[in-house]
């Protein structure tokens, strides 16, 4: 089983694009809002930068909304 977490910011349109895709596909993954300082620091520690959306896949960061959506299309859960 793949360990996934999606870091996002509610005001980010690219995050909303990913979240809308996940909802439309009935995909549920753990979410962490980076407006929470703890989550933002966690993201920086894992991925090296404070960029969202960021999908953490087994402790590796995947950035860019289109890349994240493509990953989900190719890796059905």
Secondary structure, DSSP 8 states (H G I E B T S, - for coil): ---EEEEE-TT-HHHHHHHHHHHHHT---EEEETTSHHHHHHHHHHHSS--SSEEEETTEEEESHHHHHHHHHHS--
